Amino acid sequence: MTNLPVGSGQTYSTFEGALAAIPSTWVDDYTVQLKDLAEYVYSANVSYSISTGTHTPAGHTLTIVPDAGKAFKDNIVPGTDALKYNSAKGVCFRNTHDYTILLQINCSSVTMSDIMFKNDGSNGSVIDSSSTSDNNTFRRLIIDSNSGNGGNYEYAFKMYGVGTLAENILIFNRGSSSHAFHFGGGSGVPVCRFVTCVRDSGKSANRTGFIFAYNGSLNNSLAFNYTTPALTGWTGTNGHNATDVATSGLPGSSNVYSLANPFVSSAAASLDLSIKAGAGVIALGVFDAACTTDILGQTRANPPTIGCYEYIAAAGPTFPPVPAPMNPYSTILTM
């Protein structure tokens, strides 16, 4: 394993510097460790591109993770802090350029977890894992997209390939006309579980939560305030749409429900995408032994809450035990 530490006083001062140190033909497993609780701000057409990775038959991997204590799941307190992109709460990447791909992945066997991403440009994809990418894994990501209708740039998260996995992902669409999650093709069947897609409730319903150009597995996932919850050949269980939309013709459409807004607040001005008490998505999922914790590391109930966040009721007040009354005839002291 080759460790590539990034941060103040580390071997690499920038994320792109660490990526540049990886040879074009991988000879080891690589881990990029983001040591600082920092927001990496960029302004370019493609901010970061991971294009290396010619694999041996046995294969090698690239893992991108924050250091211990620097991830949002370590610093967002459930029930106290808002669940949203917050640069004070963990490692994050943000782009300010229009028509931008914030992170483009053109290779396979990449694992990324516990990072927040935000695109402030008027149009732009946040993560694009391209058609040459297989066996990539994305866990516990917060993605905030300002994209409008910009062709290839209109998807917050675009994923391809055989063996790909998206798990405990939160996507918030602030843009005027953009889709949330898109599986663009390939011969494999992607696995998408406990994914939440939310369009700003300050805007009218528009576009699509999940788009699968080919069949994919969509389980225990939620789309809110989109014109269509899911398009094309998706299959799965308990994929829920939280708006009153037509779902006829969708495989598995009997698993799509119309539910009231389940979030504390889905408006950009007061955003908190935690699930509120009494929401219809609570205990509505199907237990999945492959994913027993949520986006913040909380243990999932059985049955679980639909989407990336597990609702856990606040504990009631506790009181010290009341001592039993003293028996006046009992022996206090013996000699």
N, C-alpha and C positions, 0 to 999 in steps of 0.2 A: 504494500500500500504506500503510495506517495501522497503526503499531505502538502497542501498548498495554502498556507495561512495568509489571509488578507486583512489588512487593517493598520492602524498606527503602530509603528515599531515592528511590524511583521515582515516576513520575507517579501511580500508583495503589497504595495500600497493601494493597488486598484484591482478590481475584479477582472478587468480585461487583461491586466498584467499576468494574473494567475492563469487565465485561459491560454495566453500566448506561450506559457511555459510548457504546455502539454504538447508532446510531439505529434506530428500528423498521423503516424502509425502508433497506436497505443501499445506500450510494452508493460503496463502495470495497471492496477486499479488506482484511480485518482480521487482525492477528496479535497474540494475547495471549501475551506472553513472561513466563514465570515465572522471575524473576531470582534468587530465593533458594532454596537447598537447604533446604526447609522442609516441615513437615507442617501442612496446613491442616485444623484440627479444627473440626467443625460438629455442632450438635445441633438438628435441625429436621425437620419432616415431609418437605419437599423442600429439600435443602440448597442446591443450585444449579440454577437452571433457565435454559436458553438458549432463549428463545422469540422472539427477534427474527429478522428475516430475510425480508422481503418482497422477492422477487428480480425484477430486470429480466430480459428475455428472455436477455440475455447472461450474467446471473448474476454474483454475487459470492461470496466465500468467507470463512470464518472458520477460522483455524488456531490451535490451542492447544498450545504446546510449552514445555518448560523451556529455560532459557538454556544455552549451551555449558558442559559440565562439570557440570551440575546434574541430569542424568538418571541413572536407575539403571544404564543401560547403560554410562555413563561411569565408574561407581564399583564395580560388582559385578565382581570378578575371577573369570573362569571357572576352575573347578577349585580355587579357594581359598575364595571366599565362597559362602554358601548362596544359591540362587536362590529368593527369596520376598519378600514385602512386608517392607521394612526402612526405617524412616523416616530412618535415618542415611545411606542410600545414594542418595537422590534425591528429587525433588519428589513429594509424595504428598498425597492427600486422604483424610480419615477422618471417619466419622460415628458418633456414639454413641447416636442416637435409635432407638427401636423403630418398626417399620412405616414405613420411610424409603426414599425414592429419593435416593441420594447425588447423582447428576448426571442431570438430565432434559433431553433435547434435543428441542425441538419445532420444529426448523427444518432446512433442508437445507444441503448443501455445507459441512459442518463436518468438519475434519480434526483428529484428536487423536492424539498419539504420545508415547511415552517417559515415561509417568506411571504411578504406582501408586495404587490405590484400595482402601480397606478399609471395610467396614461392620461395626461392633461391636454394633449393635443386634440384638435377638433375631429380628427379621424385617425384611427390607428388600432391595430391589433396589439394586445398585451403580450400574449405568448403564442408563438406559432411553432409547433413541433411538426416538421414538414413531412412530405411523402417519402423521404428516404430514411425515416426514423422508425425503428421498431423497439419493442421492449423498454419503452420509457415509462417512468413511474412518477406521478405527481400526487403528493399528499399534503394536506393541511396548508393550502394556499388561500390568500385573500387577494382578489383581483378586482380592481376598480377601473372601469373603462368609460372614457368620455367620447368614444367613437360615434360618429354619425354614419350616414350611408356612404361608404367609400369603397365598394367593390371588395377586393381581397382584404381590405382593412376594416371591414365591418363586423368582425367577430372578435369578441373579447379573448376567447381561448380556442385555438384551432389545433386539433390533434389528429395524427394519422397513425397507421402502422399496426403490425402484428404484436400482440402481447402488451399493448399499452393499457395503463391503469390511471384513472383519475378518482381520487378518494378524499372525502372531506374537503371539498373545494367550495369556496364562496365567491360568486361573481355578482358584482353590482354594476348595472348599466345606467350611467348618468346621461349618455348621449341621446340625441334626438331620434335616431333610427338605426339601431344596431342589434345584432343577435348576440346571445351569450356564449353558448358552447357549440362547437362545430367539429364533428368527426368527418374528415374530408375524403376518406376512401382507403383503399388498400385491401389486401386479402384477409386481414385479421379482423377479429371481433373485439372492439374495445370494451373494457369493463369500466363502467361509471357507477359509483355507488356513493350515497350520502353526499350528493352535490346539490347546492342551492344556487339558483339563478334568480336575481331580483332586478326588475326594472323600476327606476325611480317612480314612486307613486305620486309624485308631483306632476308627472307627465301621463298622458293617456296611454292605454295599452297599445303596444306596437311590437312588430317583429316576432322572433321566436326564441324560446328558452333553449331547447336542444334541437340540433339538426344532425341527423345521421345520413350521410350519403350512402352508406351501406349498413347492414345490420349491426347493431351494437346492443350491449346489455346495460340497461338503465334501471337501477334498483334504489329504492328508498330515497328518491330524489325529488326536488321541488322546484317549480318555476312559477314566479308570481309577476303579474301585470304584463304579460306578453299576449299578443293577439292569438298565437298558437303555442301550446306548451311544447310540442315536439313534432318534427316532420320526418317523413320518409320511413325507412325500414327499422324502426327501433322496436326492441322487445324488452321485456323485463317485468318486474313486479313492483308495485307501489311507487310508480312515478306519478307524482301528484301535481296538478296545476291549480293554483290558488285563485284563479279568475274564472268567471262564467264564460267559457268559450266552447265552440263546437269541437268535439273530439272524435267524431265518426270517421271510420276508415283507418284509424291508427291501430296497428297491432298492439294488443295489450291495453286498449283504450278503456277497458272496464276497470283498470287500475288507476285511472286518472279521475280526480275528484275536483269539484268546485268548492272551495273553502274560503272563508273570510280571511282577511289579512292576518297572518299568524305572527307578525313581527312587532317588537316594541315600537319601532318606527322605520318605515321604508321610504321616507321622504329625505332627500339629500340634505336638507337644511338641519335636520334633527336625527340623523341616521343612527340607528341601533338595530342590527339585524339578529339580535338575540330573539329567541322565541318567547312570547309572552304567556303568562298564566292563562289557562283555559283555551289555548289555541287548538284548532282541530287536528293539527299534525302530531300532537303529543300522543305517544303510545300507539301510533297508527301504522308503524312500519313492521317489517319482518326481521327478526333477529338474524344477524349475519356473523357467524363465528370468525370470519376473516377480517372484520372491522368492529372491534368492541369498544373503541374510544372515539370521541368526536374531534372537531377541529381544534379545541382547546385542551385536549387530553382527558376530558371527563369520561368516566365509564358510562357506556350506554346501558339504558334500561332494556328489559325484555318484556314486552315489545318496545322497540326504540322509537324516538321521535324521528319523523321524516326530515331529511335534509342534513346539513353539515353540523348543526348544533343540537346537542341533547338537552332538552329542558329538564332541569332538576329543581324541584320545589324547594323554597327556602326552608331551612329547619326552623321549627317552632321554638319558642323560648324554653329554657330549661331552668329548673328551680332546685335548690339543694334539698335533700331529704329532710322531712320533719322528724326530729327525734321523738322517740316514744316517751310518754310521761313517766316520771320516776315513781316507783312503788315505795310509799313511805315506810313499808314494813320490810323492805329488802335490806340485806346486809351490805353496808357500805365499806366497813373496814373490820377485819378480824385480827386478833392479836394472837 
